[in-house]
Amino acid sequence: MPPLAMSIRWGILGTGGIAREFAEDLLNYTEMTVVAVGSRTLEGAEKFKSSISNSDLTAFGSYEELVASDVDAIYVATPHQVHAENTILALNGKRPVLCEKPFAVNADQAKAMAAAASNNQQLLVEAMWTRYLPHIQKVRELIPELGEIQLVEADHGQSLLHIKRLTDPNYAGGALLDLGIYP
């Protein structure tokens, strides 16, 4: 697959596994760069920095420092329950945001995020990558030929009960807000 030709300098807010995957994919498959990472601690940001290919990355020990830095856009990759708070911080800092799924934990949070984007005239999108997979695009092409859809059955089979965030309501866990959205 040829690299996407865009010149966006990303800041990553959060240092979990999905943030690392995002950074590596940007560096390996696009012309975009990851220039900064923000964590709750400088130690966490430095550890993230050492785990990816781009050693020129600037590490910040707070999300506020990342937002105030010279990045073009911010990818929010923090735990679900703080997506709204972190996204609004970035939007109020006049940064466009790509927010990891789930976009928000509830409708009130989603409305507050949308209002912050509108008030600051910034782009806000959810990182729902499945929408852009080739087979999903093919399904969209076929739907008009199929006629009116009466029923859709979908499953996602994966045992991940050992991952605390997937089962703990304090982390906005559960099928509705995590892996269950894929089907």
C-alpha positions in Angstrom: 0.0 0.0 0.0 1.5 3.4 -1.0 2.0 5.9 1.8 -0.7 8.6 2.3 0.8 12.0 1.2 -0.2 14.4 4.0 2.0 16.5 6.1 0.4 16.5 9.6 2.5 16.7 12.7 0.6 14.7 15.3 0.7 15.0 19.1 -0.5 11.9 21.0 -2.4 12.4 24.2 -2.1 9.2 26.2 0.5 6.4 26.1 -1.3 3.0 26.0 -1.0 0.3 23.5 -3.4 1.8 21.0 -1.4 5.0 21.0 1.8 3.1 20.2 0.0 1.2 17.3 -1.3 4.6 16.0 2.2 6.1 16.1 3.9 3.2 14.4 1.2 3.0 11.7 1.6 6.7 11.0 5.3 6.4 10.8 5.3 3.3 8.6 2.4 3.9 6.3 2.0 7.7 5.8 4.0 10.8 5.3 2.7 12.2 8.6 4.9 12.5 11.6 4.4 12.0 15.4 6.3 14.9 17.0 5.0 14.9 20.6 3.4 12.8 23.3 1.7 13.9 26.4 1.3 11.7 29.5 0.2 12.3 33.1 3.9 12.0 34.0 7.1 12.8 32.2 8.3 9.3 32.9 5.3 7.8 31.1 5.9 10.1 28.1 9.6 9.2 28.0 8.8 5.5 28.2 6.4 5.8 25.3 9.0 7.8 23.3 11.6 5.0 23.7 9.0 2.4 22.5 8.5 3.8 19.0 10.7 4.3 16.0 10.7 8.2 16.1 13.3 9.1 18.7 12.9 12.9 17.8 9.6 12.8 19.6 9.1 15.5 22.3 7.8 14.0 25.6 5.6 16.1 27.9 4.7 15.3 31.5 1.2 16.7 31.2 -1.6 16.9 28.7 -1.7 20.7 29.0 1.9 20.9 27.8 1.2 18.8 24.8 -1.8 20.9 23.8 0.2 24.1 24.2 3.0 22.6 22.0 3.5 23.1 18.2 1.5 20.2 16.9 -1.0 20.3 14.0 -3.5 17.8 15.5 -4.0 15.6 18.5 -4.9 12.0 18.8 -6.7 11.3 22.1 -5.8 7.7 23.2 -6.6 7.9 26.9 -9.0 5.6 28.8 -12.6 5.8 27.8 -13.9 7.6 30.9 -11.7 10.7 30.2 -12.1 11.0 26.4 -14.5 13.9 26.8 -12.3 15.8 29.2 -9.1 15.3 27.2 -10.8 16.0 23.9 -12.3 19.3 25.2 -8.9 20.3 26.5 -7.4 19.8 23.1 -10.2 21.5 21.3 -10.1 24.5 23.6 -6.4 24.6 22.8 -7.3 25.2 19.2 -6.2 21.7 18.0 -8.2 19.4 15.8 -8.8 16.0 17.4 -9.0 12.4 16.4 -10.6 10.7 19.4 -10.2 7.0 20.0 -13.4 5.0 20.3 -15.6 5.2 22.1 -16.0 8.9 21.2 -17.8 9.5 24.5 -19.3 7.6 27.3 -22.7 9.2 27.0 -24.7 11.7 24.9 -24.1 14.6 27.2 -20.3 14.1 26.8 -20.7 13.8 23.0 -22.7 17.1 22.9 -20.1 18.9 25.1 -17.3 17.7 22.8 -19.2 18.7 19.6 -19.9 22.1 21.2 -16.2 22.6 22.0 -15.3 21.7 18.4 -17.9 24.1 17.1 -17.0 26.9 19.4 -13.3 26.6 18.6 -13.9 25.9 14.9 -11.9 22.7 15.1 -12.3 19.3 13.4 -13.4 16.5 15.8 -13.7 12.9 14.6 -13.8 9.4 16.1 -11.1 7.0 15.2 -13.4 4.4 13.8 -11.0 2.7 11.4 -13.3 -0.1 10.3 -15.3 2.3 8.3 -12.5 2.7 5.8 -11.6 -1.0 5.3 -11.9 -2.2 1.7 -14.5 -4.8 2.5 -16.8 -2.3 4.2 -16.5 0.0 1.2 -17.5 -3.0 -1.0 -20.5 -3.7 1.2 -21.6 -0.1 0.7 -21.4 -0.6 -3.0 -23.5 -3.8 -2.8 -26.3 -2.5 -0.5 -28.3 -0.8 -3.3 -28.3 -4.0 -5.3 -29.5 -6.0 -2.2 -32.6 -3.8 -1.7 -34.0 -2.9 1.7 -32.1 -4.5 4.6 -34.4 -6.3 6.9 -32.0 -7.8 9.4 -28.3 -7.7 10.2 -26.7 -10.3 12.5 -23.1 -9.7 13.6 -20.8 -11.2 16.1 -17.4 -10.4 17.6 -15.8 -13.4 19.3 -12.8 -12.7 21.4 -12.0 -13.5 25.0 -10.6 -10.5 26.7 -12.0 -10.8 30.2 -8.4 -10.5 31.6 -8.3 -6.8 30.5 -9.7 -4.7 33.3 -11.0 -1.8 31.3 -13.3 -4.2 29.3 -15.2 -5.3 32.4 -14.9 -2.5 34.9 -17.8 0.1 34.8 -15.4 2.7 36.4 -13.4 2.5 33.1 -16.5 2.8 31.0 -15.9 -0.9 30.0 -18.2 -3.4 28.5 -19.3 -4.4 25.0 -21.3 -1.3 24.3 -18.3 1.1 24.5 -15.5 -1.2 23.5 -15.0 -4.1 21.1 -18.8 -4.7 20.8 -19.0 -1.7 18.5 -17.2 -3.5 15.7 -20.0 -5.7 14.6 
